[in-house]
Amino acid sequence: MVFNEALKGIYIVLTTEANRNKAYKIANSLLNEKLIPCVSFKNIESHFWWEGKISKLKEVQLIIKCKEENINKVCKKISEKHSYDVPEIICLPVSTTKEYYRWMDSV
């Protein structure tokens, strides 16, 4: 596999939701508006500080693949649809293969 500077412009956006149904609502909204070509889901357990104490929750992590041109719209949509007061929205620039980039660009 060859990773190439020209194949940047792809982001992984991470967010978590309380359950799969809420995660699906965010994902379907992003997919239906063609803001993203793909999203994956993963069951996780999160430990975090909230309101002065450590909380532990089972959550669903959304691993969202996004083109750079849509990153702001994707983050805004997540904020609007999210069930948490302070949603986790982490955006990571990544590189990919020419074939995967071509597929993402076709959506």
N, C-alpha and C positions, 0 to 999 in steps of 0.2 A: 504494500500500500504506500502510496506517495501522498504526503501532505504538502500543500503548496501555499505560499503566501496569498495567492490570488483567491484561494478557497476559504478565506476568512469571511466575516460578515454573517456568521451564524452564531446564535446565542442559545444557551441552555438557560431556561428560566425555571427556578425551583420555587414551589410554594407548597404549603400543606393545608389540608382541610380536615374537619372533624370526622368525616365519614365518606364512603364511596359515593353516595348519592350527591352530596354537596360538591365533591371533586368532579363528578360527571357533569354537573350543571356548568361549572366553569369551563371544562374541556369542550363540551358541546357548543357553548357560545363562541369560543375561539375558533373551533373547527368550522362551524356553520358560516361564520363571517370570513372564512378563508384567511384568517390572520396567522394561522399556524398550519403546517402540514401534518404534525404528529405530536402525540402526547402519550406518555407512559405513566403507569400508576404503581406505587409501591407501598405496602403496609409498613409503617415504622412506629417506633415508640420515641417520643420526644420528652426531654427533661429540660426545664427552663424556669427562669425567674418570672413571676407574674404577681403583681400586687403584693410585693414584699415577702413572698415565700416561693419555695421551689415547687413547681407543679410537674406532674407526669401524666402524659396522655398518649393513647394509641391514636394515630392519625394516618391519613393517606397522603403521601407525597406525590405531587404532580411533577413530572420531568417533561418540560415543554420545550420542543425544538422550534426555533423562530428565526426568521431572517432579520437582519439588522434594521431594514426599512420598516418593520412592523413592531419593533421592540417597545416603543412608547405606547402604542395602541394596545398591545398585549398587556403591559403592566397596568394601564388605566382600566382595562376591562376586568382584570383580576381584582383590582381594588374595588370596583363597583359591585362585582358579583360575590365577593368573599363574605363568609359568615363571621369572621373574626374582627374584633375592633382594630387590631394591629396585625394585618396579615404579613407573613413572611413572603417577600418577593426578592429573590436573589437572581441576578443576571450575570451569566458567565460567558465571555466571548470564547469561542472554540474554533478549531479548524476541522476539516473533514476531507473525505476523499472526493475526487472529481465526480464520481458516479452518484454519491449521496447528495452532493451539492446540486447536481443537475436535477435529481429527483425533487429536492426541496424547491428549487427554482421553478419547477413545472406546476406547482400547486397554486 
